[in-house]
Amino acid sequence: MADLKIQVLDNGPNIVIGNADVVDADGNSFKKGEQWALCRCGLSKNMPFCDGSHQGKFNSAPRAK
């Protein structure tokens, strides 16, 4: 299994660092490498990947302290 690091960005996507195979809800498989972003807002036209559509339109939930 590949080593992956996932960084959750406030008001933005999840940044994934590492190589992985991604399968979307329709069963389509994508090989991704190095660094890429997964959509969290649901507005991307390139799901499951982020295309920047969230900017100014998505606020992530506040973090528990």
N, CA, C and O atoms as a Tripos MOL2 file, in Angstrom:
@<TRIPOS>MOLECULE
protein
  260   259    65     0     0
PROTEIN
NO_CHARGES

@<TRIPOS>ATOM
      1 N           0.8400   -1.1790    0.0000 N.3       1 MET1
      2 CA          0.0000    0.0000    0.0000 C.3       1 MET1
      3 C           0.8830    1.2400    0.0000 C.2       1 MET1
      4 O           1.8960    1.2990    0.6970 O.2       1 MET1
      5 N           0.4880    2.2180   -0.7820 N.am      2 ALA2
      6 CA          1.2680    3.4490   -0.9030 C.3       2 ALA2
      7 C           1.0780    4.3260    0.3310 C.2       2 ALA2
      8 O           0.0220    4.3070    0.9630 O.2       2 ALA2
      9 N           2.1100    5.0930    0.6640 N.am      3 ASP3
     10 CA          1.9970    6.0590    1.7430 C.3       3 ASP3
     11 C           1.3210    7.3080    1.2080 C.2       3 ASP3
     12 O           1.7540    7.8730    0.2030 O.2       3 ASP3
     13 N           0.2580    7.7390    1.8760 N.am      4 LEU4
     14 CA         -0.4680    8.9410    1.4810 C.3       4 LEU4
     15 C          -0.5460    9.8970    2.6560 C.2       4 LEU4
     16 O          -0.6150    9.4800    3.8130 O.2       4 LEU4
     17 N          -0.5330   11.1700    2.3480 N.am      5 LYS5
     18 CA         -0.7700   12.2080    3.3430 C.3       5 LYS5
     19 C          -1.9580   13.0150    2.8330 C.2       5 LYS5
     20 O          -1.9920   13.4050    1.6650 O.2       5 LYS5
     21 N          -2.9370   13.2670    3.7090 N.am      6 ILE6
     22 CA         -4.1000   14.0640    3.3400 C.3       6 ILE6
     23 C          -4.1330   15.3000    4.2200 C.2       6 ILE6
     24 O          -4.1410   15.2080    5.4480 O.2       6 ILE6
     25 N          -4.1520   16.4570    3.5760 N.am      7 GLN7
     26 CA         -4.2030   17.7320    4.2780 C.3       7 GLN7
     27 C          -5.5650   18.3660    4.0060 C.2       7 GLN7
     28 O          -5.9070   18.6250    2.8520 O.2       7 GLN7
     29 N          -6.3410   18.6170    5.0540 N.am      8 VAL8
     30 CA         -7.6540   19.2400    4.9250 C.3       8 VAL8
     31 C          -7.4600   20.7490    4.9640 C.2       8 VAL8
     32 O          -6.9540   21.2850    5.9500 O.2       8 VAL8
     33 N          -7.8570   21.4350    3.9070 N.am      9 LEU9
     34 CA         -7.7250   22.8850    3.8480 C.3       9 LEU9
     35 C          -9.0160   23.5500    4.3170 C.2       9 LEU9
     36 O         -10.1080   23.1340    3.9300 O.2       9 LEU9
     37 N          -8.8910   24.5840    5.1530 N.am     10 ASP10
     38 CA        -10.0640   25.3530    5.5470 C.3      10 ASP10
     39 C         -10.6740   25.9700    4.2940 C.2      10 ASP10
     40 O          -9.9670   26.5600    3.4770 O.2      10 ASP10
     41 N         -11.9840   25.8310    4.1480 N.am     11 ASN11
     42 CA        -12.7180   26.4240    3.0350 C.3      11 ASN11
     43 C         -12.2120   25.9810    1.6730 C.2      11 ASN11
     44 O         -12.3400   26.7150    0.6930 O.2      11 ASN11
     45 N         -11.6440   24.7930    1.6030 N.am     12 GLY12
     46 CA        -11.1230   24.2940    0.3370 C.3      12 GLY12
     47 C         -11.1090   22.7830    0.2920 C.2      12 GLY12
     48 O         -11.7590   22.1220    1.1010 O.2      12 GLY12
     49 N         -10.3660   22.2400   -0.6530 N.am     13 PRO13
     50 CA        -10.3540   20.7960   -0.8780 C.3      13 PRO13
     51 C          -9.4660   20.0440    0.1120 C.2      13 PRO13
     52 O          -8.7950   20.6390    0.9560 O.2      13 PRO13
     53 N          -9.4850   18.7260   -0.0210 N.am     14 ASN14
     54 CA         -8.5210   17.8760    0.6590 C.3      14 ASN14
     55 C          -7.3520   17.7000   -0.2960 C.2      14 ASN14
     56 O          -7.5390   17.2390   -1.4220 O.2      14 ASN14
     57 N          -6.1590   18.0580    0.1340 N.am     15 ILE15
     58 CA         -4.9580   17.8860   -0.6750 C.3      15 ILE15
     59 C          -4.3770   16.5120   -0.3460 C.2      15 ILE15
     60 O          -4.1070   16.2040    0.8150 O.2      15 ILE15
     61 N          -4.1910   15.7010   -1.3670 N.am     16 VAL16
     62 CA         -3.6430   14.3590   -1.1910 C.3      16 VAL16
     63 C          -2.2330   14.3510   -1.7670 C.2      16 VAL16
     64 O          -2.0130   14.7530   -2.9100 O.2      16 VAL16
     65 N          -1.2880   13.8900   -0.9660 N.am     17 ILE17
     66 CA          0.1090   13.8220   -1.3960 C.3      17 ILE17
     67 C           0.5010   12.3540   -1.4320 C.2      17 ILE17
     68 O           0.4960   11.6750   -0.4050 O.2      17 ILE17
     69 N           0.8370   11.8740   -2.6090 N.am     18 GLY18
     70 CA          1.2060   10.4790   -2.7970 C.3      18 GLY18
     71 C           0.4870    9.8790   -3.9920 C.2      18 GLY18
     72 O          -0.4670   10.4640   -4.5050 O.2      18 GLY18
     73 N           0.9330    8.7340   -4.4290 N.am     19 ASN19
     74 CA          0.3410    8.0500   -5.5750 C.3      19 ASN19
     75 C          -0.8300    7.1860   -5.1270 C.2      19 ASN19
     76 O          -0.7620    6.5290   -4.0890 O.2      19 ASN19
     77 N          -1.9070    7.1890   -5.9150 N.am     20 ALA20
     78 CA         -3.0790    6.3940   -5.5490 C.3      20 ALA20
     79 C          -3.9470    6.1330   -6.7630 C.2      20 ALA20
     80 O          -3.8830    6.8540   -7.7580 O.2      20 ALA20
     81 N          -4.7560    5.0960   -6.6660 N.am     21 ASP21
     82 CA         -5.8170    4.8430   -7.6350 C.3      21 ASP21
     83 C          -7.0980    5.3700   -7.0070 C.2      21 ASP21
     84 O          -7.4170    5.0320   -5.8670 O.2      21 ASP21
     85 N          -7.8290    6.1920   -7.7420 N.am     22 VAL22
     86 CA         -9.0740    6.7740   -7.2500 C.3      22 VAL22
     87 C         -10.2090    6.2210   -8.0960 C.2      22 VAL22
     88 O         -10.1150    6.1970   -9.3230 O.2      22 VAL22
     89 N         -11.2830    5.7750   -7.4490 N.am     23 VAL23
     90 CA        -12.4660    5.2850   -8.1590 C.3      23 VAL23
     91 C         -13.6290    6.1870   -7.7730 C.2      23 VAL23
     92 O         -13.9200    6.3610   -6.5900 O.2      23 VAL23
     93 N         -14.3080    6.7750   -8.7980 N.am     24 ASP24
     94 CA        -15.4360    7.6580   -8.5060 C.3      24 ASP24
     95 C         -16.7260    6.8660   -8.3250 C.2      24 ASP24
     96 O         -16.7250    5.6390   -8.4200 O.2      24 ASP24
     97 N         -17.8210    7.5650   -8.0650 N.am     25 ALA25
     98 CA        -19.1080    6.9270   -7.7720 C.3      25 ALA25
     99 C         -19.6320    6.1070   -8.9450 C.2      25 ALA25
    100 O         -20.4420    5.2010   -8.7470 O.2      25 ALA25
    101 N         -19.1860    6.4080  -10.1640 N.am     26 ASP26
    102 CA        -19.6150    5.6690  -11.3520 C.3      26 ASP26
    103 C         -18.7130    4.4790  -11.6630 C.2      26 ASP26
    104 O         -18.9390    3.7620  -12.6370 O.2      26 ASP26
    105 N         -17.6900    4.2720  -10.8330 N.am     27 GLY27
    106 CA        -16.7760    3.1570  -11.0420 C.3      27 GLY27
    107 C         -15.5980    3.4720  -11.9570 C.2      27 GLY27
    108 O         -14.8080    2.5800  -12.2680 O.2      27 GLY27
    109 N         -15.4630    4.7310  -12.3970 N.am     28 ASN28
    110 CA        -14.3330    5.1290  -13.2280 C.3      28 ASN28
    111 C         -13.0790    5.2050  -12.3730 C.2      28 ASN28
    112 O         -13.1030    5.7520  -11.2700 O.2      28 ASN28
    113 N         -11.9830    4.6540  -12.8840 N.am     29 SER29
    114 CA        -10.7320    4.6200  -12.1420 C.3      29 SER29
    115 C          -9.7500    5.6460  -12.7000 C.2      29 SER29
    116 O          -9.6310    5.8020  -13.9150 O.2      29 SER29
    117 N          -9.0550    6.3370  -11.8180 N.am     30 PHE30
    118 CA         -8.0720    7.3430  -12.1900 C.3      30 PHE30
    119 C          -6.7880    7.0610  -11.4200 C.2      30 PHE30
    120 O          -6.8310    6.8280  -10.2120 O.2      30 PHE30
    121 N          -5.6640    7.0790  -12.0960 N.am     31 LYS31
    122 CA         -4.3780    6.9760  -11.4230 C.3      31 LYS31
    123 C          -3.8920    8.3950  -11.1890 C.2      31 LYS31
    124 O          -3.7740    9.1810  -12.1290 O.2      31 LYS31
    125 N          -3.6110    8.7220   -9.9330 N.am     32 LYS32
    126 CA         -3.1530   10.0540   -9.5790 C.3      32 LYS32
    127 C          -1.7890    9.9270   -8.9200 C.2      32 LYS32
    128 O          -1.5100    8.9460   -8.2300 O.2      32 LYS32
    129 N          -0.9610   10.9080   -9.1350 N.am     33 GLY33
    130 CA          0.3670   10.8550   -8.5510 C.3      33 GLY33
    131 C           0.8110   12.1710   -7.9590 C.2      33 GLY33
    132 O           0.2810   13.2320   -8.2900 O.2      33 GLY33
    133 N           1.7750   12.0900   -7.0920 N.am     34 GLU34
    134 CA          2.4220   13.2240   -6.4360 C.3      34 GLU34
    135 C           1.4850   14.0340   -5.5520 C.2      34 GLU34
    136 O           1.3990   13.7600   -4.3550 O.2      34 GLU34
    137 N           0.7700   15.0350   -6.1050 N.am     35 GLN35
    138 CA         -0.1210   15.8620   -5.2880 C.3      35 GLN35
    139 C          -1.3560   16.2280   -6.0960 C.2      35 GLN35
    140 O          -1.2570   16.6180   -7.2590 O.2      35 GLN35
    141 N          -2.5230   16.0990   -5.4690 N.am     36 TRP36
    142 CA         -3.7770   16.4000   -6.1600 C.3      36 TRP36
    143 C          -4.8330   16.7540   -5.1280 C.2      36 TRP36
    144 O          -4.6120   16.5670   -3.9310 O.2      36 TRP36
    145 N          -5.9810   17.2640   -5.5710 N.am     37 ALA37
    146 CA         -7.0000   17.7620   -4.6520 C.3      37 ALA37
    147 C          -8.3500   17.0850   -4.8900 C.2      37 ALA37
    148 O          -8.7950   16.9410   -6.0290 O.2      37 ALA37
    149 N          -8.9900   16.6740   -3.7950 N.am     38 LEU38
    150 CA        -10.3370   16.1060   -3.8430 C.3      38 LEU38
    151 C         -11.3510   17.1590   -3.4090 C.2      38 LEU38
    152 O         -11.1610   17.8320   -2.3960 O.2      38 LEU38
    153 N         -12.4200   17.2960   -4.1760 N.am     39 CYS39
    154 CA        -13.4770   18.2730   -3.8930 C.3      39 CYS39
    155 C         -14.1950   17.9370   -2.5930 C.2      39 CYS39
    156 O         -14.4980   16.7750   -2.3230 O.2      39 CYS39
    157 N         -14.4660   18.9660   -1.7870 N.am     40 ARG40
    158 CA        -15.2680   18.8150   -0.5700 C.3      40 ARG40
    159 C         -16.5800   19.5740   -0.6700 C.2      40 ARG40
    160 O         -17.4950   19.3180    0.1130 O.2      40 ARG40
    161 N         -16.6970   20.5060   -1.6190 N.am     41 CYS41
    162 CA        -17.8640   21.3850   -1.6530 C.3      41 CYS41
    163 C         -19.0010   20.8620   -2.5230 C.2      41 CYS41
    164 O         -20.1470   21.2780   -2.3530 O.2      41 CYS41
    165 N         -18.7030   19.9580   -3.4500 N.am     42 GLY42
    166 CA        -19.7250   19.4340   -4.3520 C.3      42 GLY42
    167 C         -19.9680   20.2920   -5.5770 C.2      42 GLY42
    168 O         -20.8580   19.9780   -6.3670 O.2      42 GLY42
    169 N         -19.2070   21.3690   -5.7660 N.am     43 LEU43
    170 CA        -19.4230   22.2830   -6.8900 C.3      43 LEU43
    171 C         -18.5380   21.9930   -8.0990 C.2      43 LEU43
    172 O         -18.7740   22.5450   -9.1730 O.2      43 LEU43
    173 N         -17.5290   21.1430   -7.9490 N.am     44 SER44
    174 CA        -16.5890   20.8760   -9.0310 C.3      44 SER44
    175 C         -17.2840   20.2420  -10.2360 C.2      44 SER44
    176 O         -18.1740   19.4040  -10.0890 O.2      44 SER44
    177 N         -16.8630   20.6550  -11.4160 N.am     45 LYS45
    178 CA        -17.3490   20.0390  -12.6480 C.3      45 LYS45
    179 C         -16.4370   18.8900  -13.0750 C.2      45 LYS45
    180 O         -16.6340   18.2930  -14.1330 O.2      45 LYS45
    181 N         -15.4400   18.5870  -12.2460 N.am     46 ASN46
    182 CA        -14.4700   17.5360  -12.5180 C.3      46 ASN46
    183 C         -14.4160   16.5580  -11.3330 C.2      46 ASN46
    184 O         -13.3380   16.1260  -10.9250 O.2      46 ASN46
    185 N         -15.5890   16.2180  -10.7880 N.am     47 MET47
    186 CA        -15.6600   15.3460   -9.6050 C.3      47 MET47
    187 C         -14.9820   14.0140   -9.8670 C.2      47 MET47
    188 O         -15.0940   13.4970  -10.9790 O.2      47 MET47
    189 N         -14.2950   13.4420   -8.9140 N.am     48 PRO48
    190 CA        -14.2070   13.8390   -7.5130 C.3      48 PRO48
    191 C         -13.0860   14.8370   -7.2370 C.2      48 PRO48
    192 O         -12.7620   15.0990   -6.0780 O.2      48 PRO48
    193 N         -12.4940   15.3930   -8.2860 N.am     49 PHE49
    194 CA        -11.3500   16.2760   -8.1260 C.3      49 PHE49
    195 C         -11.7750   17.7430   -8.0550 C.2      49 PHE49
    196 O         -12.7790   18.1340   -8.6500 O.2      49 PHE49
    197 N         -11.0160   18.5370   -7.3370 N.am     50 CYS50
    198 CA        -11.2990   19.9580   -7.1710 C.3      50 CYS50
    199 C         -10.9090   20.7190   -8.4400 C.2      50 CYS50
    200 O          -9.8410   20.4900   -9.0080 O.2      50 CYS50
    201 N         -11.7870   21.6270   -8.8770 N.am     51 ASP51
    202 CA        -11.4570   22.5000  -10.0060 C.3      51 ASP51
    203 C         -11.4570   23.9730   -9.6060 C.2      51 ASP51
    204 O         -11.3850   24.8530  -10.4640 O.2      51 ASP51
    205 N         -11.5390   24.2410   -8.2970 N.am     52 GLY52
    206 CA        -11.5070   25.6130   -7.8000 C.3      52 GLY52
    207 C         -12.8640   26.2870   -7.7130 C.2      52 GLY52
    208 O         -12.9370   27.4570   -7.3380 O.2      52 GLY52
    209 N         -13.9450   25.5850   -8.0480 N.am     53 SER53
    210 CA        -15.2820   26.1780   -8.0360 C.3      53 SER53
    211 C         -15.7270   26.6260   -6.6460 C.2      53 SER53
    212 O         -16.6620   27.4190   -6.5290 O.2      53 SER53
    213 N         -15.0800   26.1360   -5.5990 N.am     54 HIS54
    214 CA        -15.4520   26.4530   -4.2190 C.3      54 HIS54
    215 C         -15.1160   27.8850   -3.8180 C.2      54 HIS54
    216 O         -15.6940   28.4090   -2.8660 O.2      54 HIS54
    217 N         -14.2090   28.5120   -4.5150 N.am     55 GLN55
    218 CA        -13.6750   29.8000   -4.0720 C.3      55 GLN55
    219 C         -14.7870   30.8310   -3.8900 C.2      55 GLN55
    220 O         -15.5100   31.1670   -4.8280 O.2      55 GLN55
    221 N         -14.9010   31.3210   -2.6600 N.am     56 GLY56
    222 CA        -15.9000   32.3070   -2.3050 C.3      56 GLY56
    223 C         -17.2940   31.7400   -2.0990 C.2      56 GLY56
    224 O         -18.2250   32.4880   -1.8020 O.2      56 GLY56
    225 N         -17.4550   30.4180   -2.2540 N.am     57 LYS57
    226 CA        -18.7820   29.8090   -2.1690 C.3      57 LYS57
    227 C         -18.8660   28.6850   -1.1380 C.2      57 LYS57
    228 O         -19.9500   28.1470   -0.9150 O.2      57 LYS57
    229 N         -17.7670   28.3220   -0.5120 N.am     58 PHE58
    230 CA        -17.7450   27.1670    0.3920 C.3      58 PHE58
    231 C         -17.0560   27.5390    1.6830 C.2      58 PHE58
    232 O         -15.9370   28.0500    1.6730 O.2      58 PHE58
    233 N         -17.7200   27.2860    2.7900 N.am     59 ASN59
    234 CA        -17.1220   27.4710    4.1050 C.3      59 ASN59
    235 C         -17.1680   26.1410    4.8270 C.2      59 ASN59
    236 O         -18.2380   25.5650    5.0230 O.2      59 ASN59
    237 N         -15.9980   25.6560    5.2230 N.am     60 SER60
    238 CA        -15.9620   24.3970    5.9570 C.3      60 SER60
    239 C         -16.4770   24.6300    7.3760 C.2      60 SER60
    240 O         -16.4630   25.7510    7.8840 O.2      60 SER60
    241 N         -16.9250   23.5610    7.9900 N.am     61 ALA61
    242 CA        -17.4580   23.6580    9.3540 C.3      61 ALA61
    243 C         -16.3570   24.0940   10.3060 C.2      61 ALA61
    244 O         -15.1960   23.7350   10.1140 O.2      61 ALA61
    245 N         -16.7040   24.8590   11.3230 N.am     62 PRO62
    246 CA        -15.6960   25.2620   12.3130 C.3      62 PRO62
    247 C         -15.1260   24.0420   13.0220 C.2      62 PRO62
    248 O         -15.8270   23.0520   13.2330 O.2      62 PRO62
    249 N         -13.8800   24.1170   13.3790 N.am     63 ARG63
    250 CA        -13.2200   23.0200   14.0870 C.3      63 ARG63
    251 C         -13.5900   23.0530   15.5650 C.2      63 ARG63
    252 O         -13.7330   24.1180   16.1650 O.2      63 ARG63
    253 N         -13.7400   21.8730   16.1310 N.am     64 ALA64
    254 CA        -13.9560   21.7840   17.5780 C.3      64 ALA64
    255 C         -12.6610   22.1560   18.2790 C.2      64 ALA64
    256 O         -11.5750   21.8020   17.8200 O.2      64 ALA64
    257 N         -12.7720   22.8560   19.3670 N.am     65 LYS65
    258 CA        -11.5650   23.2840   20.0820 C.3      65 LYS65
    259 C         -11.3730   22.4580   21.3200 C.2      65 LYS65
    260 O         -10.4110   22.6650   22.0580 O.2      65 LYS65
@<TRIPOS>BOND
     1     1     2 1
     2     2     3 1
     3     3     4 2
     4     3     5 am
     5     5     6 1
     6     6     7 1
     7     7     8 2
     8     7     9 am
     9     9    10 1
    10    10    11 1
    11    11    12 2
    12    11    13 am
    13    13    14 1
    14    14    15 1
    15    15    16 2
    16    15    17 am
    17    17    18 1
    18    18    19 1
    19    19    20 2
    20    19    21 am
    21    21    22 1
    22    22    23 1
    23    23    24 2
    24    23    25 am
    25    25    26 1
    26    26    27 1
    27    27    28 2
    28    27    29 am
    29    29    30 1
    30    30    31 1
    31    31    32 2
    32    31    33 am
    33    33    34 1
    34    34    35 1
    35    35    36 2
    36    35    37 am
    37    37    38 1
    38    38    39 1
    39    39    40 2
    40    39    41 am
    41    41    42 1
    42    42    43 1
    43    43    44 2
    44    43    45 am
    45    45    46 1
    46    46    47 1
    47    47    48 2
    48    47    49 am
    49    49    50 1
    50    50    51 1
    51    51    52 2
    52    51    53 am
    53    53    54 1
    54    54    55 1
    55    55    56 2
    56    55    57 am
    57    57    58 1
    58    58    59 1
    59    59    60 2
    60    59    61 am
    61    61    62 1
    62    62    63 1
    63    63    64 2
    64    63    65 am
    65    65    66 1
    66    66    67 1
    67    67    68 2
    68    67    69 am
    69    69    70 1
    70    70    71 1
    71    71    72 2
    72    71    73 am
    73    73    74 1
    74    74    75 1
    75    75    76 2
    76    75    77 am
    77    77    78 1
    78    78    79 1
    79    79    80 2
    80    79    81 am
    81    81    82 1
    82    82    83 1
    83    83    84 2
    84    83    85 am
    85    85    86 1
    86    86    87 1
    87    87    88 2
    88    87    89 am
    89    89    90 1
    90    90    91 1
    91    91    92 2
    92    91    93 am
    93    93    94 1
    94    94    95 1
    95    95    96 2
    96    95    97 am
    97    97    98 1
    98    98    99 1
    99    99   100 2
   100    99   101 am
   101   101   102 1
   102   102   103 1
   103   103   104 2
   104   103   105 am
   105   105   106 1
   106   106   107 1
   107   107   108 2
   108   107   109 am
   109   109   110 1
   110   110   111 1
   111   111   112 2
   112   111   113 am
   113   113   114 1
   114   114   115 1
   115   115   116 2
   116   115   117 am
   117   117   118 1
   118   118   119 1
   119   119   120 2
   120   119   121 am
   121   121   122 1
   122   122   123 1
   123   123   124 2
   124   123   125 am
   125   125   126 1
   126   126   127 1
   127   127   128 2
   128   127   129 am
   129   129   130 1
   130   130   131 1
   131   131   132 2
   132   131   133 am
   133   133   134 1
   134   134   135 1
   135   135   136 2
   136   135   137 am
   137   137   138 1
   138   138   139 1
   139   139   140 2
   140   139   141 am
   141   141   142 1
   142   142   143 1
   143   143   144 2
   144   143   145 am
   145   145   146 1
   146   146   147 1
   147   147   148 2
   148   147   149 am
   149   149   150 1
   150   150   151 1
   151   151   152 2
   152   151   153 am
   153   153   154 1
   154   154   155 1
   155   155   156 2
   156   155   157 am
   157   157   158 1
   158   158   159 1
   159   159   160 2
   160   159   161 am
   161   161   162 1
   162   162   163 1
   163   163   164 2
   164   163   165 am
   165   165   166 1
   166   166   167 1
   167   167   168 2
   168   167   169 am
   169   169   170 1
   170   170   171 1
   171   171   172 2
   172   171   173 am
   173   173   174 1
   174   174   175 1
   175   175   176 2
   176   175   177 am
   177   177   178 1
   178   178   179 1
   179   179   180 2
   180   179   181 am
   181   181   182 1
   182   182   183 1
   183   183   184 2
   184   183   185 am
   185   185   186 1
   186   186   187 1
   187   187   188 2
   188   187   189 am
   189   189   190 1
   190   190   191 1
   191   191   192 2
   192   191   193 am
   193   193   194 1
   194   194   195 1
   195   195   196 2
   196   195   197 am
   197   197   198 1
   198   198   199 1
   199   199   200 2
   200   199   201 am
   201   201   202 1
   202   202   203 1
   203   203   204 2
   204   203   205 am
   205   205   206 1
   206   206   207 1
   207   207   208 2
   208   207   209 am
   209   209   210 1
   210   210   211 1
   211   211   212 2
   212   211   213 am
   213   213   214 1
   214   214   215 1
   215   215   216 2
   216   215   217 am
   217   217   218 1
   218   218   219 1
   219   219   220 2
   220   219   221 am
   221   221   222 1
   222   222   223 1
   223   223   224 2
   224   223   225 am
   225   225   226 1
   226   226   227 1
   227   227   228 2
   228   227   229 am
   229   229   230 1
   230   230   231 1
   231   231   232 2
   232   231   233 am
   233   233   234 1
   234   234   235 1
   235   235   236 2
   236   235   237 am
   237   237   238 1
   238   238   239 1
   239   239   240 2
   240   239   241 am
   241   241   242 1
   242   242   243 1
   243   243   244 2
   244   243   245 am
   245   245   246 1
   246   246   247 1
   247   247   248 2
   248   247   249 am
   249   249   250 1
   250   250   251 1
   251   251   252 2
   252   251   253 am
   253   253   254 1
   254   254   255 1
   255   255   256 2
   256   255   257 am
   257   257   258 1
   258   258   259 1
   259   259   260 2
@<TRIPOS>SUBSTRUCTURE
     1 MET1         2 RESIDUE 1 A MET
     2 ALA2         6 RESIDUE 1 A ALA
     3 ASP3        10 RESIDUE 1 A ASP
     4 LEU4        14 RESIDUE 1 A LEU
     5 LYS5        18 RESIDUE 1 A LYS
     6 ILE6        22 RESIDUE 1 A ILE
     7 GLN7        26 RESIDUE 1 A GLN
     8 VAL8        30 RESIDUE 1 A VAL
     9 LEU9        34 RESIDUE 1 A LEU
    10 ASP10       38 RESIDUE 1 A ASP
    11 ASN11       42 RESIDUE 1 A ASN
    12 GLY12       46 RESIDUE 1 A GLY
    13 PRO13       50 RESIDUE 1 A PRO
    14 ASN14       54 RESIDUE 1 A ASN
    15 ILE15       58 RESIDUE 1 A ILE
    16 VAL16       62 RESIDUE 1 A VAL
    17 ILE17       66 RESIDUE 1 A ILE
    18 GLY18       70 RESIDUE 1 A GLY
    19 ASN19       74 RESIDUE 1 A ASN
    20 ALA20       78 RESIDUE 1 A ALA
    21 ASP21       82 RESIDUE 1 A ASP
    22 VAL22       86 RESIDUE 1 A VAL
    23 VAL23       90 RESIDUE 1 A VAL
    24 ASP24       94 RESIDUE 1 A ASP
    25 ALA25       98 RESIDUE 1 A ALA
    26 ASP26      102 RESIDUE 1 A ASP
    27 GLY27      106 RESIDUE 1 A GLY
    28 ASN28      110 RESIDUE 1 A ASN
    29 SER29      114 RESIDUE 1 A SER
    30 PHE30      118 RESIDUE 1 A PHE
    31 LYS31      122 RESIDUE 1 A LYS
    32 LYS32      126 RESIDUE 1 A LYS
    33 GLY33      130 RESIDUE 1 A GLY
    34 GLU34      134 RESIDUE 1 A GLU
    35 GLN35      138 RESIDUE 1 A GLN
    36 TRP36      142 RESIDUE 1 A TRP
    37 ALA37      146 RESIDUE 1 A ALA
    38 LEU38      150 RESIDUE 1 A LEU
    39 CYS39      154 RESIDUE 1 A CYS
    40 ARG40      158 RESIDUE 1 A ARG
    41 CYS41      162 RESIDUE 1 A CYS
    42 GLY42      166 RESIDUE 1 A GLY
    43 LEU43      170 RESIDUE 1 A LEU
    44 SER44      174 RESIDUE 1 A SER
    45 LYS45      178 RESIDUE 1 A LYS
    46 ASN46      182 RESIDUE 1 A ASN
    47 MET47      186 RESIDUE 1 A MET
    48 PRO48      190 RESIDUE 1 A PRO
    49 PHE49      194 RESIDUE 1 A PHE
    50 CYS50      198 RESIDUE 1 A CYS
    51 ASP51      202 RESIDUE 1 A ASP
    52 GLY52      206 RESIDUE 1 A GLY
    53 SER53      210 RESIDUE 1 A SER
    54 HIS54      214 RESIDUE 1 A HIS
    55 GLN55      218 RESIDUE 1 A GLN
    56 GLY56      222 RESIDUE 1 A GLY
    57 LYS57      226 RESIDUE 1 A LYS
    58 PHE58      230 RESIDUE 1 A PHE
    59 ASN59      234 RESIDUE 1 A ASN
    60 SER60      238 RESIDUE 1 A SER
    61 ALA61      242 RESIDUE 1 A ALA
    62 PRO62      246 RESIDUE 1 A PRO
    63 ARG63      250 RESIDUE 1 A ARG
    64 ALA64      254 RESIDUE 1 A ALA
    65 LYS65      258 RESIDUE 1 A LYS
